[in-house]
Amino acid sequence: MTFRIIRFHREGYGIILNSFLINGIMIALFMLVPLPIVVRDVFITIFSILFIWTLYFFRFPNRETNLGDHILSSADGTIVAIEEVFEPEYFKENRLQISVFMSGFDVHVNWYPFDGIIRYTKYHEGKYLLARHPKSSEQNERSSIVLEKEKGKDVLIRQVAGIMARRIVYYSKVNQRVKQGDEIGMIRFGSRVDFFLPLGSKSVVEIGQKVRAKRTVLAYFS
């Protein structure tokens, strides 16, 4: 029998510890307070499930990268948009947008979709609309990272906070050279990742498709 050690993302260490302490204290109190057994068991079950979900959320899978001359998904989740849009922040031109929605049960660590150099990064404060909302990419808390493979082959990767998310973490620095499958960072709780590709890029995914970070090919440059 093979046992795998579950890794947790460093951004979750403090939250996991606090959750463990709070859950331990609450369960101890429910055990001491004279309550009906059914009521006590319900509350203990709820707190236990919340702690298990916290562990599950911050899991950091040791996943092999599907290396190749393609654009990989940076996030686990579901494709919710494939459309031509105007990108006003950096490129200021029409781009092919592909968006991946991450539910509270998806891995929330993000990785780079191809080899390249970081040309731009910016963090934006904002709202916390539902991440599936069309305006969330422009109005929610978000970070923007432009990764260039070579001249004319560059993508703006946007981490977008959702209704539950309260912190976006990225480790990108301008002029940093990165490899396909290196870690970008993570978004805490429900959120999405948008990709703004050059027009002419060939999308190979479809709306509603489930994708896996580091494994699923989103598109190819023209």
N, C-alpha and C positions, 0 to 999 in steps of 0.2 A: 504493500500500500504506500502511495506517495503522498506526502503532506506538503502543502505549499504555505509558506509564511505570507500572511496578508500584510502588505505595506500600506501605510497611511500617509497622505500628503502632509508636509510640514506645516502648511497653513491651517491644518485641522488639529494640531497637537493641543493647543490651548483650549479649543472648544470641546474636544473629546475629554480632556481632563476635567474641565468645569462641569460638563454634562455628567460625567461619572460621579463627581462629588455631590452635585445637586440631587441626582437620582438616588444615590446611596442614602443621603440625609432624608429625603422624602419617603423612601421605602421604610427606613427605620422608624420614622414618625408614625406612619400608617400601621406599623406593627405594634407600636406602643399605645396608640390611641384606641380606646374601646369603640370600635366600629363593627357593624355587621360584617361577617366574613365575606359575603358577596361583594359589598361595597369596597372593602379593603383589597380584595383580589382584583377587582376591576381597575382600581387606581394603580396598583403595583404593576399590573399588566400593561397599562398605558405608558407608565414611566419607563418600563423595560423596553417596550417597542420603540419609544422615542430614542433611547440610548443606542439600541441596535441600528436604527436608521441613521443616526449620526455617524456611527462607525462605517456603515455601508456607503454613506455619501462621500466620505473623505478617503475612500479606497484609492490606491495608486497602483493600477495594474502594470505588471512587467510584461509589456506587449511588444512583439517584434514588429519593426517597421517594414511596410511593403515598399521597399526602395524601387525607384524607377524614375523615368522622365515623364512624370505626371504630377498633378496637383492632388494631394491627399486631403481628406477631411481632417480638420484640426480638432474636431469634437465628436463625441458620441451623440446620437440623437436622431431626429427626423427632419427630412428636407421639407421646408414650409414655403420656400420661395425660389423661383428660377425666372428671372425677368430682366429686361433691359431698363436701367434707371439712370438718372443723372446723379453723379457722385460729386457733391459740392465742396467737400472738405479739403481734399488733396489734389485729385486729378482734375476736378472741375470739367468733367466731360461725361458722356454716356458710358456706362460700364455694364457688364453682365453680373448681376447680383445672384448669388446662391446663398441661402440661409439655412442653418441647422438649428433647430429648437432642441434644447436639452431639458428634459423633465427632471423632477426631483430624484428620480431613480437612475438617471444616467450618470456615467463617470463625468466629472466636471473639470478634469485636468485637460489642458489644451496643448497641442504640439504643432510645430511648424510643418507646413504642407509640402515644402520643397527646399532644396539648398538655395542659399542666397545671402544677400547683405541687407540689413535693416537700414532703410533710408529715412524713416520718419516714425515718431511715436508721439502720442498725445492722449492724456486722460481728460475726460469731460464729466463734470458733475451733471446730474439730471434727475429725471423722474423715475418712478418704478412702475411703469405700465406693464401689463401682462406681456411677456416676451414674444408672444405670437402676434401682438398688435402691430400693424404695418408701420406705425409711427415710432415704435420703440427704438428703432435703429437711429433715429434722429433726436429723440427727446429723452431717452433714458440715460442713466449713468452708463458710460461706455469708455472703452479705450480703442484707439486706432493705431495699427501697426502696418507700415508699408514694407513689404518684402520684395526685393528685386532679384530675379534670377540672372537676367541680362537685360540690355536695353530693349524696351518694348515688351518685356515679359515681367510684369510686376503686379502685385495683388495687394489691395488694402484688406487687412484682416481686422474685423471689428468685434470685440467682445462686448456684449450688451447685457446689462443687468436686467433681471426680470422682477416680477411683483414681490418675490421672496428674497431676491439677492440684495445683499448690502455691502458687498466688497468685491471689487475686481482686482486681481493680482496678475501682473505681468513683469517679466524680467528683461525685456528687450531694451537695447541701447542702440542709438544711431551709430551706424558704421560697424556694428557687430556682425561678424560672419557666422551664420548658423547652418546646421545640417538638417536635412529632412528627418523628422521624428524627434528633434530636440524639443525640450519643454518650453512652451511660451509662459505658462502660469495656470491659473484656474479662476473660476467664478464661483462664488459661494451661493449655492441654491439655484432655483429655476432661472434659466437664462437662454441666450442664443449666441451664435457666432455667424457673422455675415462675411462673405467674401465678395470683393468687387474686382472682377477679372476684366482684362482687355476684351473689347468686342471682337468677335471672331474666334474666341476660345470655344472649344467644343465640350459642352456639358454631357456627362454620361450617367447622370442620375435623374430621378423623376420625383415629382411632388409625392409626399407620403412615404418615400423610401427610408428605411432605417439605415443609418451609416455608423461606422466605427472609426474613431480617430486612429491615425497611423496605418489603417488597413484599407479603407474604402477610397477608391479613386473618384474624385468629384468631376474633374475636367482635364483637358489637355490644352496647352497653349497652341495657337495656330502656327 
